[in-house]
Amino acid sequence: MDEILKQALLYDFYGELLTGHQKRVYEDVVLNDYSFSEVAENLGISRQGVHDMIKRCNRLLAGYEEKLHLVEKFISLREQVGQIQKIAKGYAENPAMKEIGQISAMILEEL
């Protein structure tokens, strides 16, 4: 999985467990693609401090995933529902399968 996507998913699931300061730094660097120097200047901290904060946040988020497996379960569920949708499309003439396809599409949209 792409590292940026992995970081974004981890943040989506576990970001609320970070402190406000950690969230701001992490969002600016990882999600908003600001440089360490830009974030350091904006927040009045050192570039090294920003770097250390990102590493710490990555370890925390990975640790939460290691214990809870929410991202892993999310990805697996999304893949399984996608398979259901593909199978249902193959039987589109059957009204029940058409409905299953519609329901699976709604589930994928919600995920």
GUFI-114716 format. One record per residue: residue in three letters; z, x, y of N, C-alpha, C in turn. Coordinates in steps of 0.02 Angstrom, whole numbers, plus 50000, padded with zeros to 5 digits. Layout:
residues N
res | npz | npx | npy | capz | capx | capy | cpz | cpx | cpy
ALA | Z | X | Y | Z | X | Y | Z | X | Y
...
end
This chain:
residues 111
res | npz | npx | npy | capz | capx | capy | cpz | cpx | cpy
MET | 50000 | 50043 | 49941 | 50000 | 50000 | 50000 | 50000 | 50045 | 50062
ASP | 49962 | 50025 | 50112 | 49959 | 50062 | 50175 | 50029 | 50069 | 50204
GLU | 50045 | 50128 | 50229 | 50113 | 50142 | 50253 | 50133 | 50097 | 50312
ILE | 50086 | 50085 | 50357 | 50101 | 50042 | 50415 | 50115 | 49971 | 50391
LEU | 50075 | 49946 | 50344 | 50086 | 49879 | 50317 | 50153 | 49875 | 50282
LYS | 50169 | 49927 | 50244 | 50234 | 49929 | 50209 | 50292 | 49927 | 50259
GLN | 50287 | 49967 | 50312 | 50339 | 49968 | 50363 | 50345 | 49899 | 50397
ALA | 50288 | 49869 | 50411 | 50289 | 49803 | 50444 | 50321 | 49750 | 50400
LEU | 50304 | 49751 | 50335 | 50334 | 49703 | 50289 | 50409 | 49714 | 50282
LEU | 50429 | 49777 | 50275 | 50500 | 49791 | 50270 | 50537 | 49767 | 50333
TYR | 50506 | 49778 | 50390 | 50537 | 49756 | 50453 | 50540 | 49679 | 50456
ASP | 50486 | 49646 | 50435 | 50485 | 49573 | 50435 | 50543 | 49544 | 50393
PHE | 50555 | 49575 | 50337 | 50606 | 49549 | 50292 | 50677 | 49570 | 50310
TYR | 50684 | 49632 | 50333 | 50751 | 49660 | 50342 | 50767 | 49682 | 50414
GLY | 50721 | 49673 | 50460 | 50731 | 49696 | 50528 | 50792 | 49668 | 50562
GLU | 50810 | 49607 | 50546 | 50869 | 49576 | 50578 | 50934 | 49611 | 50558
LEU | 50932 | 49653 | 50507 | 50992 | 49689 | 50485 | 51002 | 49753 | 50526
LEU | 50953 | 49771 | 50567 | 50960 | 49829 | 50610 | 50996 | 49810 | 50674
THR | 51024 | 49859 | 50708 | 51055 | 49845 | 50773 | 51001 | 49831 | 50825
GLY | 51020 | 49804 | 50881 | 50972 | 49790 | 50934 | 50935 | 49852 | 50957
HIS | 50971 | 49907 | 50965 | 50941 | 49970 | 50986 | 50892 | 49995 | 50933
GLN | 50912 | 49993 | 50870 | 50868 | 50014 | 50816 | 50805 | 49972 | 50814
LYS | 50813 | 49907 | 50822 | 50755 | 49862 | 50822 | 50706 | 49879 | 50878
ARG | 50733 | 49890 | 50937 | 50689 | 49905 | 50994 | 50650 | 49969 | 50982
VAL | 50683 | 50021 | 50961 | 50650 | 50085 | 50949 | 50598 | 50077 | 50893
TYR | 50618 | 50045 | 50838 | 50573 | 50037 | 50781 | 50511 | 49995 | 50800
GLU | 50522 | 49940 | 50835 | 50466 | 49898 | 50856 | 50418 | 49936 | 50901
ASP | 50446 | 49973 | 50949 | 50403 | 50010 | 50995 | 50361 | 50063 | 50959
VAL | 50391 | 50100 | 50914 | 50355 | 50154 | 50880 | 50310 | 50127 | 50825
VAL | 50337 | 50087 | 50781 | 50300 | 50067 | 50721 | 50253 | 50008 | 50735
LEU | 50279 | 49957 | 50767 | 50238 | 49896 | 50776 | 50195 | 49898 | 50839
ASN | 50220 | 49929 | 50892 | 50182 | 49931 | 50955 | 50143 | 49996 | 50964
ASP | 50153 | 50043 | 50918 | 50116 | 50106 | 50917 | 50126 | 50149 | 50979
TYR | 50186 | 50147 | 51007 | 50202 | 50192 | 51063 | 50220 | 50260 | 51033
SER | 50209 | 50313 | 51072 | 50228 | 50379 | 51048 | 50303 | 50389 | 51055
PHE | 50329 | 50438 | 51018 | 50400 | 50454 | 51023 | 50418 | 50471 | 51095
SER | 50374 | 50507 | 51128 | 50386 | 50528 | 51197 | 50390 | 50468 | 51244
GLU | 50345 | 50419 | 51235 | 50346 | 50359 | 51278 | 50411 | 50320 | 51268
VAL | 50431 | 50312 | 51207 | 50492 | 50274 | 51192 | 50552 | 50311 | 51218
ALA | 50553 | 50376 | 51208 | 50610 | 50417 | 51231 | 50616 | 50411 | 51307
GLU | 50561 | 50415 | 51342 | 50563 | 50410 | 51416 | 50586 | 50342 | 51438
ASN | 50560 | 50289 | 51406 | 50579 | 50221 | 51425 | 50653 | 50206 | 51413
LEU | 50681 | 50235 | 51360 | 50750 | 50220 | 51342 | 50800 | 50273 | 51365
GLY | 50775 | 50327 | 51393 | 50819 | 50379 | 51417 | 50853 | 50418 | 51362
ILE | 50818 | 50427 | 51306 | 50844 | 50468 | 51251 | 50794 | 50523 | 51236
SER | 50813 | 50569 | 51193 | 50768 | 50624 | 51177 | 50714 | 50602 | 51127
ARG | 50660 | 50640 | 51127 | 50606 | 50627 | 51079 | 50633 | 50636 | 51008
GLN | 50675 | 50685 | 50998 | 50706 | 50698 | 50933 | 50750 | 50639 | 50913
GLY | 50785 | 50610 | 50962 | 50826 | 50552 | 50948 | 50785 | 50493 | 50923
VAL | 50727 | 50483 | 50952 | 50681 | 50430 | 50930 | 50658 | 50444 | 50859
HIS | 50638 | 50507 | 50847 | 50615 | 50526 | 50780 | 50669 | 50514 | 50728
ASP | 50730 | 50535 | 50743 | 50786 | 50525 | 50697 | 50800 | 50451 | 50685
MET | 50795 | 50411 | 50738 | 50808 | 50339 | 50733 | 50756 | 50307 | 50687
ILE | 50693 | 50326 | 50693 | 50641 | 50298 | 50650 | 50653 | 50317 | 50577
LYS | 50670 | 50380 | 50565 | 50685 | 50401 | 50497 | 50745 | 50363 | 50468
ARG | 50797 | 50354 | 50509 | 50856 | 50318 | 50487 | 50839 | 50245 | 50471
CYS | 50800 | 50215 | 50515 | 50781 | 50144 | 50504 | 50739 | 50138 | 50441
ASN | 50692 | 50184 | 50431 | 50651 | 50182 | 50370 | 50694 | 50187 | 50308
ARG | 50744 | 50231 | 50309 | 50789 | 50238 | 50252 | 50829 | 50174 | 50241
LEU | 50854 | 50145 | 50296 | 50892 | 50082 | 50290 | 50850 | 50026 | 50261
LEU | 50790 | 50017 | 50289 | 50747 | 49963 | 50266 | 50726 | 49973 | 50194
ALA | 50710 | 50035 | 50175 | 50693 | 50050 | 50105 | 50753 | 50038 | 50059
GLY | 50812 | 50054 | 50083 | 50873 | 50042 | 50043 | 50885 | 49967 | 50031
TYR | 50873 | 49927 | 50083 | 50880 | 49855 | 50074 | 50830 | 49829 | 50023
GLU | 50768 | 49854 | 50027 | 50717 | 49833 | 49979 | 50734 | 49855 | 49909
GLU | 50761 | 49914 | 49902 | 50781 | 49940 | 49837 | 50834 | 49895 | 49804
LYS | 50877 | 49867 | 49845 | 50930 | 49824 | 49819 | 50908 | 49751 | 49810
LEU | 50868 | 49726 | 49856 | 50852 | 49654 | 49857 | 50782 | 49637 | 49831
HIS | 50735 | 49682 | 49836 | 50666 | 49673 | 49810 | 50630 | 49613 | 49841
LEU | 50645 | 49594 | 49902 | 50613 | 49536 | 49932 | 50539 | 49547 | 49946
VAL | 50521 | 49606 | 49970 | 50450 | 49621 | 49984 | 50411 | 49623 | 49919
GLU | 50439 | 49654 | 49869 | 50407 | 49657 | 49803 | 50394 | 49586 | 49776
LYS | 50444 | 49543 | 49781 | 50437 | 49475 | 49757 | 50386 | 49436 | 49798
PHE | 50386 | 49448 | 49864 | 50338 | 49415 | 49908 | 50267 | 49433 | 49889
ILE | 50254 | 49497 | 49879 | 50186 | 49520 | 49862 | 50165 | 49492 | 49794
SER | 50210 | 49493 | 49746 | 50195 | 49466 | 49680 | 50180 | 49391 | 49684
LEU | 50220 | 49355 | 49720 | 50210 | 49283 | 49727 | 50144 | 49268 | 49761
ARG | 50127 | 49305 | 49813 | 50064 | 49295 | 49848 | 50005 | 49307 | 49801
GLU | 50009 | 49359 | 49760 | 49956 | 49374 | 49712 | 49949 | 49319 | 49659
GLN | 50005 | 49294 | 49634 | 50004 | 49242 | 49583 | 49975 | 49177 | 49610
VAL | 49995 | 49159 | 49670 | 49968 | 49098 | 49700 | 49893 | 49106 | 49714
GLY | 49872 | 49166 | 49733 | 49801 | 49180 | 49743 | 49762 | 49172 | 49678
GLN | 49791 | 49193 | 49622 | 49759 | 49184 | 49557 | 49754 | 49110 | 49539
ILE | 49806 | 49072 | 49552 | 49804 | 49000 | 49539 | 49748 | 48968 | 49580
GLN | 49742 | 48989 | 49642 | 49690 | 48960 | 49685 | 49620 | 48977 | 49658
LYS | 49610 | 49038 | 49636 | 49545 | 49057 | 49608 | 49528 | 49016 | 49545
ILE | 49577 | 49008 | 49502 | 49566 | 48968 | 49441 | 49550 | 48896 | 49459
ALA | 49587 | 48868 | 49506 | 49576 | 48798 | 49526 | 49507 | 48789 | 49556
LYS | 49482 | 48838 | 49593 | 49414 | 48833 | 49622 | 49361 | 48829 | 49568
GLY | 49374 | 48860 | 49511 | 49327 | 48858 | 49455 | 49321 | 48789 | 49424
TYR | 49370 | 48746 | 49436 | 49370 | 48678 | 49409 | 49373 | 48627 | 49465
ALA | 49335 | 48639 | 49517 | 49338 | 48597 | 49577 | 49318 | 48525 | 49565
GLU | 49278 | 48513 | 49513 | 49258 | 48444 | 49499 | 49315 | 48401 | 49472
ASN | 49365 | 48433 | 49445 | 49424 | 48398 | 49419 | 49471 | 48384 | 49478
PRO | 49486 | 48319 | 49491 | 49529 | 48302 | 49548 | 49597 | 48335 | 49547
ALA | 49626 | 48342 | 49488 | 49692 | 48374 | 49484 | 49688 | 48448 | 49502
MET | 49635 | 48481 | 49479 | 49627 | 48552 | 49495 | 49610 | 48561 | 49569
LYS | 49574 | 48514 | 49597 | 49558 | 48517 | 49668 | 49623 | 48513 | 49708
GLU | 49667 | 48469 | 49687 | 49732 | 48462 | 49721 | 49774 | 48525 | 49713
ILE | 49773 | 48554 | 49653 | 49809 | 48617 | 49641 | 49782 | 48672 | 49688
GLY | 49716 | 48674 | 49695 | 49686 | 48722 | 49741 | 49708 | 48712 | 49812
GLN | 49713 | 48649 | 49833 | 49735 | 48634 | 49901 | 49809 | 48654 | 49911
ILE | 49849 | 48638 | 49862 | 49921 | 48656 | 49866 | 49929 | 48731 | 49868
SER | 49892 | 48767 | 49825 | 49898 | 48840 | 49824 | 49875 | 48870 | 49890
ALA | 49823 | 48840 | 49921 | 49800 | 48864 | 49986 | 49854 | 48855 | 50039
MET | 49889 | 48798 | 50036 | 49944 | 48786 | 50084 | 50000 | 48836 | 50074
ILE | 50016 | 48850 | 50010 | 50069 | 48899 | 49996 | 50050 | 48968 | 50023
LEU | 49988 | 48989 | 50011 | 49965 | 49054 | 50036 | 49969 | 49057 | 50112
GLU | 49952 | 49002 | 50144 | 49954 | 48999 | 50217 | 50026 | 49006 | 50242
GLU | 50073 | 48976 | 50206 | 50143 | 48980 | 50226 | 50172 | 49050 | 50214
LEU | 50147 | 49085 | 50163 | 50172 | 49152 | 50148 | 50148 | 49199 | 50202
end
